[in-house]
Amino acid sequence: MDIHTFYALVGFLLAAYAVIGNDSVQTLGTFIASNTRVFKWYWLWLAASGVLVFTLVYGWYTHDGDISFGRLEKIPYEPIQWYHAIAPLALVLLTRLGIPLSTTFLVLSAFASTVVLEKMLIKSIVGYGVAAIVAYGVWMIVARIVNEKHSKVKKEHRVYWRSFQWVSTGFLWFSWLSHDMANIAVFLPRTLSVEMLLGVLFVLVGWLGYIFKTSGGKIQKVVLEKSGARFMRSATIIDLVYAFLLVYFKQINSIPMSTTWVFVGLLSGRELAIATTYRETYHLGYVFPLIGKDFLKMMVGLAASVAIVLMVHHVL
């Protein structure tokens, strides 16, 4: 094993943990929160692992061995250096502190040119704004129909809602993986052999099992502190809106974007709509600090990404 292969292996393992441990909670957080009292963690893990294996094998087969679904077209493969592993290492450390950072910016910034990074940033900013506006409009309607605190799902209807939630989560998980797998695949050759694909699946399924065993880890707090995220009806609607947003932005172009920004924008718009609807019991004074805290964490990740870009392109 030469030194570049070693750096690639280290970067891949760190990126795999960071993406699964930090970003996957965006898609699986509500699923974990609303099902953890009903199902054992390993059943949830097996279901999510099944979708993960299908998604990667499907992407590998339809894109000539490329598991990134073509998201790395603007970022050609290059021999991995030691500084490429700094980004996922920083992400792992910050993830342990419970900060929902953008894996796309932190990891891909070490590989992307400044022009590509600028396009990634613009697309992510637009994603945050569109997600917030769409979520606000959707929940201005939903909040008047669904009140999780005062109108719970009838017992005879729970099986239908739970089945609907599992389907919507699977759709979201597939959509999200087709976006964020680029953050892991950037450390690998653009065309993987069958043996390498099996190795990638083994590592990702293993990390995924750890996330379910720990009920989402510290990042799960970002989901749990939002209104009604534990309830399966709200979780189902969140998953569906998020999935359709990802599908929409995927069709625009192949430029990677921060799905974290889209997710936080969605939750922010949803919280504002709920506060607008229930002004008597849910005050905006509680919402703005919550939104501001999440936005500040995103800015921390962006600042770290810019620092990495400057270091790689102008120092190293």
N, C-alpha and C positions, 0 to 999 in steps of 0.2 A: 504494500500500500504506500503510494507516494504521499507527499505532504499535502498536495492539493486535494486528493481523495479524502485524507483525514479531516481536513478543514470542512469539506463538503459534508462528511458524515456527522461531524459535530454540529454544524449549522443546521442540517436537516433535523437532527434529534431535538435540538433546542427550538427550532421553528415549529416542529410538530407539536411539542408540548405547549408552546405559547399560543398557537392557533387554537388547539383543542381546549386549552385551559382558560383562555381569555375570550376569544371570539365566539366559540361554539355556544356559550351561554346565551348569546343573543337569540339563537334559534331554539335551543333546548331548555333555556331557563324557565320559561313558562310551563313547558311540558313537565319538567322535573317538579316544579312547585305545586302543580295541580294534580300530580299522580303519585307523589312519593308516599302518601298515606294509604294509597289503594293497592299499589303494586310494589313488589320487592325491587330493589335497585337493579338487579341483574336482568330482570325481564325488560325493563326500560332500556338497559344497555344493549341487549340482544336486538331489540327492535331498531334502535338507532344505528347499530353496527351493520345490520342488514341493508339499510338504506345507504350507508357509507360505502360498503363493498359494491353494491349495485352501481352507485354513481361513479366511482372511480373506474370500475371495469368498463362501464358504458362510455365514459370520456376517453379512456385509453383505446378502446376499440374504434370509436367513431372519429378520433383525431390522430390516428396513426401513432399511437403510443404516447401521446401527450396528455397527461392527466390534468393539465391546467385549463383545458377547454379553450385553448387558443388565447388565453389572457396575457401570455408573455410574448406575443408577436413583436411588440416594440422593445422588448428587453432580451436581446440575444444571450445565449449561454456563454459564460466566460469561466476560466479556471478560478476556483474558489480560493480566496486569500484569507488570512487570519482575521482581517478587519471586517469581512463579510459576516462573521459569526458574532460580532459585537452587538448588532441590532437584535437578534433573537435572544441573546443573553440578557440585554437590558430589558427586553420585554418580559422575560421570565421573572426577573427580579421585581419589576414593577407590578406584574400580575399578582405576585405574592402579597403585595400591599393592597390588593383589591381595586386597582385603578383600571377602568375600562378604556385602554388605549387602542389606537388604530394599528393593527398588525400590518396592514397594507403599507402605511407610510413608514413605519419603523423598519420593516424587513426589506421592502422593495427599494427604499431610498438608497440603500448601499449599492444597488445594482443599476438603478435607473439614471438616465441623464437628467439634467435640470429641466429640459424641455418636457420630457415625459412626466417628471414629478409635478411640474406646473399643471399639466393636463389632468393628472390624477387628483390634484388639490381642487381644481375648478369643478370637476365632475363630482367630487365628494361634497363640496359646499352646496352645489345644486341639489344633490341627493338629500342633504340635511334639510334644506328649505322645502323641497317638494314633499318629503316625508312628513314634516311638521304640518304643512298646509293640508295635505290629504287626510292625515290623522285627525286634525282638528275638525274638518268637515264631516268625516265619518262618525266620530264620537259625539258630535253635536246631535246627531240622529240617534246613535246607539245608546247614549247615556239617558235618553228620554224613554227608551224602550226596555233596556236592561239595567236593573239596579241590583247588584249582587248582594247588598246588605239587607234589602227588604223584600226581594223577590227571588228566592232561590229556585234552582231547577227542581221540578217535580221528580219524585223518586222514579216513576215509571218512564221519565224522559231521559234520565241520566245516561243510560246505556247508549242512546242515540248521540247525545252530545259528546260522550267520551269517544265513541267511534269516529265521529266527525273530527274531533280534536286530533286523534292519532293520524288520520289521513292528512289533515292540514299541516301537522308538524312534519310528516314525511315529505310533503311537497315543499315546504319551506327548507328543510334540511338539504334536500336535493338542490334547490335553487341556490342556497347559500354556499354549498360545497363547490358548485360550478364557478362561483366567484372567488372564494378565498383559498381554494386549493393552490392558486398561483403563488401564494405566500410561502408554501412549503416546496412546491415543485421548482422554484427558482434556484434551489441548491442542487437540483438533479439534472441529468441530461434531458434534453427536450423530448427525446424518444426513449422510453423505458423498455427493457426486456421483460419477459414474463417473470423471471426470478426477481428483478428489482421491484416490479409491481407487487408481488407477493410480500416482499420485505416491507414495502411502504404500508400495505394493508395491515400487516402484523403490528407494526409500531403504532399506527393510528388507532386501531381497535383497542390496543392495550392502554393507550393514554385515555381513550374514551371511557374505558372501564373505570379508570381511576377517578374521572370527573363524576361519574354516576355514583361511585362508592362514597364520595365525599359530598354528595348532593349539590354539585355545582361549584363548590369552592367559594372563595371570598367574593368573586365577581358576581355571584348569585344575588348578593345584597342589592345590586343595582336594579334587579328585577323585583325582588321582594318588597322594596320600599315604595313601589308604585301601586296606585290604587287598584285593588281587585285582581292583580296579576296572578294570584293563587287560584282563582276560580276558573273552571274549565271553559265556561262560555266566553269570558273575557280573553283567556289564553288562546282560544280558537280564533277569535276575531283578530287579535293581535298578529297571530301567525299568518293568517290569510292575507291581511293587508301588507305585511312585511314581505311575504313571498311574491305577491304581485308587483310590488315596488322593485324588488331585485330582478324579476323577469323583465320589467320595463327597461331598467337601466342596462341590463345585459344586452338588450337588442339595439341599444343606441350605437355602441362601438365596443371594441375589444380592450379599451384602456381600463386597467384595474382601478377600482375605487374603494373607498373605505366603507365597508358595510356597517362598521361601528357607528359612523356618523349618521347613516341612514336610520339605524336602529334607535339611537339616542334622539334623533329628530322626531321619529314616530312616537316614542314615549313622551316627549315634551309636548307635542301637539295634542296627544291624548289627555295628558294631565290638565292642560289649559282648557280643553273642551269640557272635561268633567267639572273643573272648578267654575267655569262659566255657567254650566247647567245647574249645579248645586251650590249656589253662592251662599245660601244660608248656613250650610254645614261644612262646606269645603272652601276655605278662603284662599285667595290668590297669594296672600302673604306666606302661605306654606309652599305654594307651587314654585314661585320664582327662585327661592334659595335652592330648591331641589334641582330645578333646571340649570341654574347657574353653576352648581357644583359639578354636574355632569359635563357641562360645556367647558369648565375650567380644566377638568381632567383631560378632555380631548385636546385642549391647547397645550397641555404639558407634553402629550404624545407628539403633537405637531412640532413643537420646539425641539424635542429630542430628534425627530426625523430630519429637520433642517440642519441641526448640528452634525448629524451623521453624514449628510450629503456634502456639507462644506468640508468636513474632515477628509472624506474619501476623495473628492474631486480637486481640492485645493491644497491639501496638506500631504496626504499619503500618495 
